[in-house]
Amino acid sequence: MSKLNNDPMQIANLRISRRSFLSIAAASFLTGCADSPVLVNAYEAVEFLVVGLEDKEIDRSTINGIPYASISAKIGRGPRSILVLGKQQGHDLHWFSADDAVLVTRNGRIIRTAGFPENIRNTTFSDEDPVARQFHRSNFSKRSLRSIDMDPNQLYGVPVISNYEVVGEREIMISGIKIKTRLVREYNTSFSINWTFSNYYWADIYDGFIWKSRQYIARGFDPLDIEVLKPPA
């Protein structure tokens, strides 16, 4: 068996191949479905799994048994849920849970939500979002500006200034898979509503793919911890 050398391109290809391998089942499900209506019943086959899981690592065999791209999410110390990909529009991924919660992510960032006590209704970027596959680069932008619409207080165009700090390289484990990542802290400030908070992103050191994150969507409750279990194709 040949040994892996230190060539960066070879290592990057191996990383991409691993993600492709994990997404094979999801790809077979989503083929021809990206432009279909929202797949409301996409999660029914695994509904017994997705509500109230204990906060422990989800077994890889369980994940492989779900024929959809999937993530896990939990709020603070609450139970962990599995959400499945029901709709894809460009880079916007719509994740559904069995209890009617919806997360819409773009390149790993939560941009819209539904089914929570407080929700992000829309996110608009004033410039390129560094979360979008930039964190593996040494020269990624360290500052960005976005605006968000929030419910239930009907707040529109709330500006959020973000500054970024590389915490360091971290090897994480997601359901038996070891992944080398760069941990980046995002300092967020919204002066108009007097809200300061920090998000965290674990980005693949080779291509910036966000495997894990901790993100606030509201001031009223703890952040969401998200892990990608089976990435989309």
RARA-V173199 format. One record per residue. N is the residue number from 1. PHI is phi in degrees with one decimal (999 if undefined). D_CENTER is the distance of its C-alpha to the mean C-alpha in Angstrom with 1 decimal. Layout:
BEGIN
n=<N;N>
phi=<PHI;PHI>
d_center=<D_CENTER;D_CENTER>
END
This chain:
BEGIN
n=<1;2;3;4;5;6;7;8;9;10;11;12;13;14;15;16;17;18;19;20;21;22;23;24;25;26;27;28;29;30;31;32;33;34;35;36;37;38;39;40;41;42;43;44;45;46;47;48;49;50;51;52;53;54;55;56;57;58;59;60;61;62;63;64;65;66;67;68;69;70;71;72;73;74;75;76;77;78;79;80;81;82;83;84;85;86;87;88;89;90;91;92;93;94;95;96;97;98;99;100;101;102;103;104;105;106;107;108;109;110;111;112;113;114;115;116;117;118;119;120;121;122;123;124;125;126;127;128;129;130;131;132;133;134;135;136;137;138;139;140;141;142;143;144;145;146;147;148;149;150;151;152;153;154;155;156;157;158;159;160;161;162;163;164;165;166;167;168;169;170;171;172;173;174;175;176;177;178;179;180;181;182;183;184;185;186;187;188;189;190;191;192;193;194;195;196;197;198;199;200;201;202;203;204;205;206;207;208;209;210;211;212;213;214;215;216;217;218;219;220;221;222;223;224;225;226;227;228;229;230;231;232;233>
phi=<999;-74.5;-88.8;-76.6;-84.5;-94.7;-65.8;-59.2;-65.9;-65.1;-65.5;-61.7;-63.3;-64.5;-62.2;-63.1;-64.3;-63.9;-65.7;-62.7;-61.2;-66.7;-99.1;-58.8;-64.1;-64.8;-63.3;-64.9;-75.7;-85.4;-55.8;80.0;-109.3;-61.6;-102.2;-77.9;-60.4;-55.8;-86.3;-57.7;-99.0;-60.5;-93.8;-60.6;-64.4;-121.8;-58.9;-64.9;-92.1;-95.8;-116.7;72.3;-68.5;-63.3;-80.6;-144.9;-61.4;-85.0;-63.8;-61.6;-65.6;-64.9;-63.8;-64.4;-79.5;-97.4;-82.1;-138.7;-59.2;-150.6;-133.9;-113.5;-150.4;-150.7;-104.1;54.9;-95.8;-73.2;-69.0;-89.6;-121.6;-101.2;-115.0;-113.6;-77.6;-109.0;-158.2;-133.3;-126.6;62.8;-89.7;-90.0;-110.6;-103.1;-106.9;-118.8;-109.9;-70.7;-100.8;71.8;-84.4;-132.7;-117.7;-112.6;-116.2;-131.6;54.8;99.2;-92.8;-74.3;-113.9;-150.8;-143.2;-152.0;88.7;-105.4;-58.0;-129.7;-137.4;-90.6;-89.1;-164.4;-132.1;-123.6;-99.4;-81.6;-148.7;-64.8;-80.6;-61.8;-64.1;-79.1;59.2;-118.0;-66.5;-80.7;-87.4;-78.6;-111.6;-67.7;-64.5;-95.1;-150.4;-151.7;-135.6;-140.8;-129.1;-130.3;-102.6;-130.1;-115.9;-89.5;-85.2;53.0;-95.4;-122.3;63.8;-72.5;-75.0;-128.1;-95.1;-122.9;-123.6;-120.6;-134.6;-79.8;-78.5;147.5;-81.7;-137.3;-94.4;-111.0;-122.9;-121.0;49.6;87.9;-106.7;-85.3;-136.4;-87.1;-132.9;-110.3;-87.3;-122.1;-98.1;-110.5;-88.1;-117.6;-136.4;-122.7;-67.4;-66.8;-119.2;55.3;-128.5;-124.9;-155.5;-123.1;-107.7;-128.8;-132.0;-103.1;-102.8;-55.2;-69.3;-96.0;-138.5;80.9;-59.8;-85.3;-87.5;-149.6;-155.0;-131.2;-133.0;-85.0;-118.1;-161.3;-81.4;-82.9;-154.4;-65.4;-70.2;-92.0;-98.4;-123.2;-131.0;-84.3;-87.3;-136.3;-69.6;-70.5;-67.9>
d_center=<35.4;34.5;32.7;29.6;30.9;29.3;28.8;25.4;25.2;25.9;23.3;20.6;21.8;21.5;17.9;17.2;19.5;17.7;14.4;16.8;18.6;15.6;14.9;18.6;18.8;16.0;17.8;21.0;19.7;18.2;21.2;22.9;20.6;18.3;21.0;21.9;21.8;19.0;19.3;20.1;21.3;18.8;18.0;21.7;22.4;20.1;20.6;22.5;19.5;16.9;18.6;19.7;18.8;20.2;17.9;18.4;16.9;16.5;19.1;18.3;21.2;19.6;16.4;18.8;20.7;18.0;18.6;15.3;11.8;10.1;7.5;9.1;9.0;12.0;13.7;15.9;18.2;17.9;17.5;14.4;13.6;12.4;10.9;11.9;11.5;14.5;14.6;13.7;15.3;15.2;11.8;10.8;9.2;10.6;9.7;12.8;14.2;17.9;18.8;17.8;14.7;12.4;9.0;8.8;6.1;7.8;7.2;3.8;5.9;6.8;10.2;11.9;12.4;15.4;17.3;16.9;20.0;18.7;16.3;15.0;17.0;16.3;15.1;17.5;17.4;20.8;20.1;17.6;14.2;14.1;10.3;11.0;12.1;14.7;14.1;16.0;19.0;21.7;22.4;19.1;19.8;20.0;20.1;18.7;19.5;17.8;19.0;17.7;19.5;19.5;21.1;23.4;25.3;25.1;24.1;23.6;22.8;22.0;21.7;19.2;20.2;17.8;19.2;17.5;18.8;18.3;18.8;19.4;18.5;17.2;17.3;14.9;15.5;13.2;15.6;18.4;16.7;17.3;15.1;16.4;14.1;14.9;13.9;13.9;14.8;14.6;17.7;17.7;21.0;22.1;25.9;26.7;25.4;25.8;22.3;21.0;17.8;15.6;11.9;10.9;8.8;9.8;10.3;12.5;16.0;17.2;15.0;12.2;9.3;6.3;6.7;6.3;6.3;8.8;9.1;12.2;12.7;16.4;19.4;20.6;18.4;16.3;12.7;9.8;8.9;5.8;6.5;6.5;10.1;11.2;9.7;11.3;14.5>
END
